[in-house]
Amino acid sequence: MACQPEIRVQQEDFDLGAELERLTRGRHEIGAAVSFTGLVRDIAPGAANADSSMTLEHYPGMTERQLTAIAQQANARWPLDACLIVHRYGTLLPGDRIVLVITASAHRQAAFDACAFLMDWLKTKAPFWKLEQTGESRRWVAAKAEDDAAAERWAD
């Protein structure tokens, strides 16, 4: 039986350890939990007075529905006991946590594959818009061909 995925889109930070503990506490059917934590990169490393940041925008409601649909696809492909996606929005600085995905299953390979699937699909299907800023320079982040290629490996 597929698990009910937990989806949160929020401005506030998250604690990986606390989320993992909460998701797996007392769940003795779980044999593996795999997590991915995405961090904001410094888009102008070494630049003097660069003050870089990334601002993420989204449409509330639509975003949660799309993330839920992606998680339900993972549930249909792998025997997951738990699935959590936390994605932040707002202005974030280099080093800030931006996304957390945890998948849990009785077996490690299912947890690994489901986590990789979710991240590949989040990069290409999640409705977030990213604005990078360095000093006075601002640019919207475009889709990347390598992200599309990574997601293609999961195509039916």
C-alpha positions in Angstrom: 0.0 0.0 0.0 1.4 3.4 -1.0 2.1 6.0 1.7 0.4 9.4 1.9 3.1 11.8 0.9 3.7 14.8 3.1 4.2 18.1 1.1 5.2 21.4 2.7 5.9 24.7 0.8 7.2 27.2 3.4 9.4 30.2 4.0 10.9 29.0 7.2 14.0 26.8 7.4 13.7 23.1 8.2 15.9 20.7 10.4 16.9 17.6 8.5 17.5 15.6 11.6 14.2 16.5 13.2 12.3 15.8 10.0 14.0 12.4 9.6 13.3 11.5 13.2 9.7 12.5 13.0 9.1 10.6 9.8 10.6 7.3 10.9 10.0 7.3 14.7 8.4 4.0 15.7 8.1 2.9 12.0 9.8 -0.5 12.3 8.7 -1.5 8.8 11.2 1.0 7.4 14.6 -0.5 6.5 16.0 2.5 4.7 15.5 6.3 4.6 17.2 8.3 1.9 17.4 12.1 2.0 18.4 14.9 -0.3 19.0 18.4 1.0 19.5 21.1 -1.6 21.5 24.2 -0.7 21.6 27.7 -2.3 25.0 28.0 -4.1 27.0 31.2 -4.1 26.4 32.4 -7.7 29.3 34.9 -7.5 32.0 33.2 -5.5 35.0 35.4 -4.8 33.3 38.5 -6.2 33.9 41.6 -4.1 30.8 43.0 -2.5 28.6 40.6 -4.5 25.9 39.9 -1.9 24.3 37.2 -3.9 20.8 35.8 -3.2 18.1 33.7 -4.8 14.4 34.5 -4.6 11.9 31.7 -5.2 8.3 32.5 -6.2 5.4 30.1 -6.6 1.6 29.9 -6.9 0.2 28.7 -3.6 -2.2 25.8 -4.1 -0.9 25.0 -7.6 2.6 24.2 -6.3 1.4 21.8 -3.5 -0.9 20.0 -6.0 2.0 19.5 -8.5 4.4 18.3 -5.7 1.7 15.9 -4.5 1.3 14.6 -8.0 5.0 14.0 -8.4 5.2 12.2 -5.0 2.2 10.1 -6.0 4.1 9.0 -9.1 7.0 7.9 -6.9 4.5 5.9 -4.8 3.2 4.2 -7.9 6.7 3.2 -8.9 8.3 2.1 -5.6 7.0 0.6 -2.4 7.4 3.6 -0.1 6.5 3.7 3.5 7.0 7.4 3.9 7.7 10.4 1.6 8.4 14.0 2.5 9.0 17.0 0.3 9.8 20.4 1.9 10.5 23.2 -0.5 11.2 26.8 0.6 10.3 30.0 -1.1 11.2 33.6 -0.5 14.7 35.2 -0.5 17.5 32.8 0.4 21.2 33.3 0.8 24.2 31.1 -0.1 24.3 28.1 2.2 20.6 28.3 3.1 18.6 25.0 2.8 16.2 25.2 -0.1 14.7 21.7 -0.5 14.4 18.5 1.5 13.3 15.1 0.1 13.1 12.0 2.3 11.9 8.7 1.0 11.6 5.6 3.2 11.0 2.0 2.3 11.6 -1.5 3.6 14.5 -1.7 1.1 17.3 0.7 0.3 17.1 0.6 -3.5 13.5 1.7 -3.6 14.3 4.6 -1.2 17.4 5.6 -3.3 15.5 5.4 -6.6 12.5 7.2 -5.4 14.5 10.0 -3.9 16.5 10.5 -7.2 13.3 10.4 -9.2 11.7 13.0 -7.0 14.7 15.4 -7.2 15.0 15.0 -11.0 11.3 15.7 -11.4 11.3 18.6 -8.9 14.0 20.3 -11.0 11.9 20.1 -14.1 8.2 19.9 -13.1 7.8 21.9 -9.9 6.3 25.3 -10.5 8.9 27.5 -8.8 10.5 30.6 -10.4 14.1 31.5 -9.4 15.5 35.0 -9.5 19.2 35.2 -8.9 20.7 38.5 -7.7 24.3 39.6 -7.4 24.8 43.2 -6.4 22.7 45.1 -8.9 22.5 42.3 -11.4 19.3 40.2 -11.5 18.3 37.3 -13.8 15.6 34.6 -13.9 17.1 31.1 -13.9 16.2 29.3 -17.2 15.5 25.5 -17.4 18.7 23.5 -18.0 19.0 20.8 -20.7 20.9 18.5 -18.2 18.0 18.7 -15.8 15.6 17.7 -18.6 17.9 14.8 -19.6 18.1 13.6 -16.0 14.3 13.5 -15.8 14.0 11.7 -19.1 15.6 8.6 -17.6 12.4 8.1 -15.6 10.1 8.4 -18.6 7.7 5.5 -19.0 
